[in-house]
Amino acid sequence: MRVFRLAAAIALLTAPAYAQMGTPNVNLIPELQSKSPEEKEAEAVREKAYRESLKKIPDANVSSDPWGTVRSAETPRTSVPAKPRTKTGSTAN
């Protein structure tokens, strides 16, 4: 039984090291490949179309207040003055 426990402990301790060594070399940042003239031309056409589409977007000079037509220009004034507040924030009685 001791041998089995010892073998299990060794297997558990060596598993992470084995997993690190078993991975293939993966380059996450491949070398930049040169583009063919056709690819460069297609990219230029896409870039031009993108810039033209940006010019079609209207300027956002107008306020985007959805409640602007509901509110009046002046806020209604209350005829009752506000009650003074104490230091704790509750109203005085």
Backbone as CSV, one residue per row, in Angstrom:
resi,resn,N_x,N_y,N_z,CA_x,CA_y,CA_z,C_x,C_y,C_z
1,MET,0.828,-1.183,0.000,0.000,0.000,0.000,0.876,1.251,0.000
2,ARG,1.990,1.230,0.710,2.885,2.376,0.739,3.458,2.656,-0.647
3,VAL,3.768,1.610,-1.348,4.340,1.759,-2.682,3.314,2.425,-3.612
4,PHE,2.073,2.021,-3.476,1.026,2.608,-4.305,0.869,4.102,-4.008
5,ARG,0.888,4.486,-2.741,0.777,5.898,-2.356,1.966,6.696,-2.868
6,LEU,3.164,6.119,-2.755,4.370,6.782,-3.223,4.320,6.973,-4.739
7,ALA,3.876,5.980,-5.462,3.768,6.082,-6.923,2.733,7.137,-7.312
8,ALA,1.634,7.200,-6.598,0.593,8.191,-6.886,1.098,9.600,-6.601
9,ALA,1.831,9.782,-5.508,2.372,11.100,-5.172,3.388,11.556,-6.211
10,ILE,4.247,10.654,-6.647,5.235,11.009,-7.676,4.541,11.360,-8.985
11,ALA,3.503,10.608,-9.340,2.758,10.886,-10.575,2.078,12.245,-10.508
12,LEU,1.514,12.567,-9.348,0.840,13.861,-9.201,1.827,15.023,-9.250
13,LEU,3.029,14.836,-8.721,4.016,15.905,-8.717,4.686,16.096,-10.075
14,THR,4.803,15.048,-10.861,5.479,15.161,-12.152,4.520,15.514,-13.286
15,ALA,3.233,15.393,-13.095,2.270,15.676,-14.159,2.354,17.118,-14.660
16,PRO,2.406,18.157,-13.810,2.495,19.522,-14.329,3.784,19.763,-15.123
17,ALA,4.898,19.209,-14.680,6.153,19.391,-15.397,6.086,18.699,-16.754
18,TYR,5.487,17.529,-16.811,5.359,16.815,-18.067,4.445,17.584,-19.025
19,ALA,3.404,18.202,-18.507,2.480,18.958,-19.348,3.170,20.171,-19.953
20,GLN,4.066,20.802,-19.219,4.769,21.961,-19.749,5.761,21.554,-20.836
21,MET,6.388,20.424,-20.671,7.391,19.991,-21.642,6.752,19.419,-22.897
22,GLY,5.530,18.966,-22.809,4.894,18.299,-23.937,4.253,19.235,-24.947
23,THR,4.193,20.539,-24.690,3.528,21.450,-25.619,4.439,21.753,-26.798
24,PRO,3.887,21.819,-27.992,4.702,22.168,-29.148,5.044,23.651,-29.117
25,ASN,6.064,24.032,-29.836,6.457,25.439,-29.896,5.461,26.187,-30.774
26,VAL,4.673,27.034,-30.161,3.657,27.801,-30.864,4.070,29.255,-30.836
27,ASN,4.208,29.845,-32.001,4.563,31.248,-32.095,3.271,32.044,-32.204
28,LEU,2.934,32.788,-31.177,1.685,33.553,-31.176,1.782,34.815,-32.022
29,ILE,2.983,35.287,-32.287,3.176,36.471,-33.125,3.989,36.036,-34.351
30,PRO,3.305,35.638,-35.419,4.047,35.182,-36.589,4.778,36.348,-37.255
31,GLU,5.780,36.011,-38.006,6.534,37.038,-38.724,5.614,37.722,-39.727
32,LEU,5.827,39.002,-39.952,5.006,39.738,-40.898,5.318,39.262,-42.314
33,GLN,4.289,38.881,-43.019,4.472,38.399,-44.380,4.248,39.557,-45.334
34,SER,5.024,39.603,-46.393,4.848,40.666,-47.375,3.593,40.372,-48.194
35,LYS,2.905,41.423,-48.573,1.660,41.274,-49.306,1.945,41.375,-50.804
36,SER,1.146,40.640,-51.546,1.276,40.693,-52.998,0.676,42.006,-53.493
37,PRO,1.003,42.446,-54.690,0.422,43.694,-55.224,-1.105,43.654,-55.270
38,GLU,-1.674,42.484,-55.546,-3.141,42.384,-55.591,-3.737,42.613,-54.204
39,GLU,-3.081,42.055,-53.176,-3.559,42.243,-51.807,-3.427,43.702,-51.376
40,LYS,-2.337,44.343,-51.770,-2.156,45.755,-51.432,-3.216,46.614,-52.105
41,GLU,-3.536,46.294,-53.353,-4.556,47.059,-54.074,-5.934,46.848,-53.453
42,ALA,-6.248,45.607,-53.078,-7.541,45.321,-52.452,-7.652,46.032,-51.107
43,GLU,-6.557,46.085,-50.366,-6.576,46.784,-49.078,-6.768,48.287,-49.276
44,ALA,-6.140,48.848,-50.311,-6.302,50.275,-50.594,-7.744,50.589,-50.965
45,VAL,-8.386,49.701,-51.740,-9.788,49.910,-52.119,-10.679,49.853,-50.885
46,ARG,-10.415,48.890,-49.996,-11.211,48.792,-48.754,-11.028,50.025,-47.882
47,GLU,-9.795,50.505,-47.784,-9.516,51.688,-46.968,-10.225,52.917,-47.530
48,LYS,-10.219,53.054,-48.853,-10.886,54.191,-49.493,-12.389,54.129,-49.253
49,ALA,-12.976,52.945,-49.383,-14.409,52.778,-49.142,-14.748,53.080,-47.683
50,TYR,-13.883,52.681,-46.777,-14.101,52.960,-45.350,-14.085,54.458,-45.089
51,ARG,-13.104,55.159,-45.642,-13.020,56.610,-45.433,-14.219,57.333,-46.038
52,GLU,-14.689,56.889,-47.199,-15.873,57.496,-47.814,-17.116,57.246,-46.976
53,SER,-17.215,56.071,-46.369,-18.380,55.792,-45.528,-18.358,56.658,-44.274
54,LEU,-17.167,56.976,-43.767,-17.080,57.851,-42.595,-17.535,59.266,-42.928
55,LYS,-17.318,59.701,-44.161,-17.736,61.048,-44.562,-19.248,61.154,-44.647
56,LYS,-19.951,60.042,-44.838,-21.407,60.054,-44.967,-22.114,60.160,-43.621
57,ILE,-21.396,59.962,-42.531,-21.995,60.033,-41.195,-22.218,61.505,-40.852
58,PRO,-23.444,61.888,-40.490,-23.699,63.300,-40.162,-22.997,63.708,-38.874
59,ASP,-22.713,65.001,-38.785,-22.088,65.531,-37.574,-23.094,65.502,-36.428
60,ALA,-22.603,65.306,-35.228,-23.462,65.213,-34.045,-23.499,66.555,-33.316
61,ASN,-23.846,67.631,-34.027,-23.917,68.947,-33.401,-25.234,69.141,-32.661
62,VAL,-26.246,68.383,-32.990,-27.559,68.517,-32.366,-27.550,67.757,-31.040
63,SER,-28.196,68.355,-30.036,-28.288,67.704,-28.736,-29.124,66.437,-28.854
64,SER,-28.707,65.394,-28.204,-29.439,64.129,-28.261,-30.248,63.937,-26.981
65,ASP,-31.010,64.935,-26.608,-31.828,64.876,-25.408,-33.208,64.344,-25.781
66,PRO,-33.543,63.100,-25.434,-34.833,62.546,-25.829,-36.010,63.202,-25.118
67,TRP,-35.790,63.842,-23.976,-36.864,64.489,-23.245,-36.911,65.989,-23.509
68,GLY,-36.150,66.458,-24.451,-36.081,67.889,-24.721,-37.411,68.496,-25.135
69,THR,-38.232,67.765,-25.881,-39.517,68.307,-26.306,-40.562,68.211,-25.205
70,VAL,-40.349,67.412,-24.193,-41.315,67.236,-23.116,-41.149,68.334,-22.065
71,ARG,-39.903,68.666,-21.768,-39.640,69.686,-20.749,-39.908,71.081,-21.299
72,SER,-40.359,71.958,-20.410,-40.530,73.352,-20.802,-39.192,74.072,-20.643
73,ALA,-39.106,75.253,-21.203,-37.865,76.014,-21.141,-37.553,76.427,-19.706
74,GLU,-38.600,76.755,-18.938,-38.401,77.171,-17.548,-38.946,76.100,-16.621
75,THR,-38.244,75.836,-15.566,-38.751,74.887,-14.584,-39.768,75.610,-13.703
76,PRO,-40.828,74.940,-13.302,-41.833,75.597,-12.455,-41.247,75.936,-11.091
77,ARG,-41.575,77.103,-10.632,-41.062,77.551,-9.342,-42.055,77.144,-8.256
78,THR,-41.550,76.648,-7.149,-42.425,76.260,-6.049,-42.733,77.495,-5.217
79,SER,-43.969,77.575,-4.765,-44.361,78.732,-3.960,-43.997,78.519,-2.493
80,VAL,-43.809,77.274,-2.065,-43.479,76.984,-0.679,-41.955,76.916,-0.562
81,PRO,-41.373,77.720,0.339,-39.919,77.648,0.485,-39.510,76.310,1.093
82,ALA,-38.349,75.887,0.785,-37.844,74.615,1.298,-37.590,74.734,2.796
83,LYS,-37.837,73.646,3.520,-37.620,73.655,4.958,-36.129,73.591,5.235
84,PRO,-35.670,74.304,6.267,-34.235,74.239,6.584,-33.871,72.852,7.109
85,ARG,-32.702,72.421,6.809,-32.239,71.100,7.230,-31.317,71.241,8.426
86,THR,-31.367,70.229,9.246,-30.453,70.214,10.406,-29.147,69.569,9.989
87,LYS,-28.201,69.476,10.898,-26.916,68.884,10.578,-27.022,67.400,10.215
88,THR,-28.027,66.715,10.712,-28.175,65.292,10.403,-28.880,65.073,9.081
89,GLY,-29.380,66.097,8.457,-30.021,65.953,7.166,-31.521,65.812,7.235
90,SER,-32.110,65.723,8.421,-33.554,65.611,8.523,-34.151,67.015,8.572
91,THR,-35.426,67.149,8.261,-36.082,68.461,8.275,-36.429,68.859,9.708
92,ALA,-36.437,70.131,9.945,-36.776,70.640,11.275,-38.281,70.712,11.422
93,ASN,-38.811,70.349,12.579,-40.249,70.386,12.841,-40.595,71.465,13.803
